[in-house]
């Protein structure tokens, strides 16, 4: 989907794993996204200089900008959460951008990928709540008085589960829609240049969706840290 020809399924077909590749495109291209990030990190750290340049300069600007934005929301106390939040952002961004290249499929256009990312954020949020507030974290779910548990508990459960749905379907819907538009244009136009305006818009969509996922994640983290009552 998206592009008529996908590179890596063809490679898997060559070794007799074509059925697995076509049934699990999101898994194959998730591996590709991870490999890209690992290679990019190695390239940036290979020759660290006091005055950065090239890949190091780009990565330092990106990471420092994300970190400053996160600290503004969570405060200095939340700085330790940055590796998790930044990893999710970079992974989602890479997956989104992959769909703009012929022969590649964006894993985030599959609901399984977006749900897995949302579950990481969901689990981390409650880990933070328990870490900061211990057993008292449960009070967040039952309200200020025990008799109100009948009202508060269902609302809180639905609210937290809705976060997973919101993170998952927002990202999935936008990427899936973009891929469908690209696919239609490829088949109707029969040329690479016809979908270029949509692909240019796709760069913006990819960046915005990754940043929204990152921003909502750190807001959930900050909320878990603050629930002291």
C-alpha angles and dihedrals in degrees: 000000000000096000122039092224123049117193105206099047086057090054091050090049089057090061095042098261098106095121092054092047096050092045093048107035091145091055094048094048092043086061088050091051091051091049090051092052093047092049091046091051092049091049091052094047097040095088109014111189134189088236103043124216139173115356094001092054093049094047094046092050092048096046096043091048092051092046094051091049091050095048090053089060103036100028124227089303090069097053091100089064093060097092091058095044094043092048091053090048095049092045093049092045092050092048091049094050093047090072090065093066122080111249094026132101123206108234089208089068085073118078092220091064096048093046091051091052091047091050091054089055092044094052093043091051093057092042088057091048092052092043093054101035106023117201090347089073089085089068087073088068100045102046131233094305130038095233088061092063090097089061102033102041098060091043093051094045092050090045094054094043089049088060090062091049092046095050092043103045097038092057095037094047095051095046094043091050092050092049092050092051091050092048093051092048092048092053096042098043098034091207137090097232098059095071093046095105090052090046091051089052087047091064089059093045092049093052096043094048092049091049093048089052090049094047095048090047094055091044089056090047091050091048091053090051093052099048096102093140 
